[in-house]
Amino acid sequence: MPFGLPTLNALLNSTAGVLLLLGFVAIKQKKVKLHRACMLAAFVVSCIFLVCYVIHHLQVGSVRFRGPAALRPVYFAVLIPHVLLAIAVVPLAVTTISRGLKGNIVKHRPLARLTLPIWLFVSVSGVVVYLMLYRLF
């Protein structure tokens, strides 16, 4: 398969995941400005992903799993939580970032502890779904 929107989407998801991890490490090291930059960059990359994702699915519709039937349950075990958590992470990320930018750390920190693992899961599982749909079979 040539480089196209699915590959771009996987790269964007990967980039968002790396930025989230860098932002997490930065805040653990008390590098607040770096943390803020990484998290905002992850958000921008995720927004670009969302636009590309919608464009792709408007063009091609739903993409069926074409791998071995025995792996179909594994595919859906990754896909279903990915989709559900991807929906949930949007308001979580917006609220978490908003609280951080406003300096409301008391409310930002506990929500960030929930948002980060969900956002990371969505980023990584998005790449796994891409691999299972476009690269492994």
N, C-alpha and C positions, 0 to 999 in steps of 0.2 A: 504494500500500500504506500503510495506517495505521501509526502508530508502534506497534511491537510488540517482542517479544523479539529478533528479528534486528537491528532498529535499535538497541535498547539494547545488544546485544552489540557492534555496530560502534562505538558511542560508548564503551563500556568499553574496547575494544581501542585506540581512538584515545587515550583518556585514559591508559591504561597506557603507550603509546608516548611521549606527551608527558612523562609523569613520568620515564620511563627517560632520556630526553634531558636533562631538567632535572637529574636525579641525576648524570648523566655530566658535565655542565658544572660542577655544584657540586663534584664531587671534583677536577676539573681545577683549580678555583680554591681547592682546599684547604678547602672549606666542608664539613667532615665531618658535622656535625649535619644540615645541609640535605640532603646526599647520602643519609644514612641515612633521613631522613624521606621523601624522594622515592622511594627504592627500596622502603621498606616500604609506602608508599601504592600504588606500582605493583603490588606483590605482592597487596595486599588487593583492588585493583580487578581484577586478573587472577583471583583466587579467586572474586569475585562473578561475573565473566564466565563462569567454568567452571560454576558452579551454574546460571546462566541458560541457558547453552548446552545443558547436559544436560536441563534442564526443557523447553526448546524442542524438542529432538530426541526426547524421550519423547512429546511431544504430536503432532509432525508426521512423525517418521521422517526418512528421507533426503530431501533436496531436490535435484531434478534440475536440471541446467543447461538453460535454455530459450532461450539465445541462439543466434545463427547457428552453423550447423555448422562453418563455417570458423574460428570462435573457440573451438571446443571444445578443441582441443589447447592453446591458450593458457590456458584455464581450468584444465585439468588440470596444466599446467606450473607454475601457481601453487598449486593445491590440494594436490598430492601432497607437495611439500617443506614446505608449511605444516603439513599433518597430521603428517608424520614429525617435524618439528622441534618442533611443539607438544607431542608426547609426550616428546621429549628434554628440553625446557626445564623441565619440572616438577621432576625431581630436580636438575637443574643450578641452578635458581633457589633451591630449598630449601637446597641445600648451600652455595651462594655466600652467601646471606643469613645462614645459620647461622654460617659462618666469620667473616663481618663482625661480627655481633653479639657473638661470642665474643672479638673483638679479634685473631683469628688472621689478621692482614693478609698475612703471608708466604704463606699458602695461599689467602687470599681473592682477592688481586689477580690472580694468573694465571688462576684459574677465572672471575673476573668478566670478564676480557678475552675469554673464550670465550662466557660466558653472555650478555653484553649484546647482541652482534650477533645471536645466535640469537633472543633474546627480542624484540628490535626487529623482526626479520624476521617473526616470528610475529604480532606486533601489527599491523604494516602489511599483511602479506599477508592477515590475517583481514579487514581492511577491504576489501581488493581483492576477495576472494571474495564478501563481502557485496554489494558494488557490482555484481559480475557476476551474482549470483543474483537480486538484488531491485530494483536501480535502473536498470541500463543497458538491459535488454531487456524 
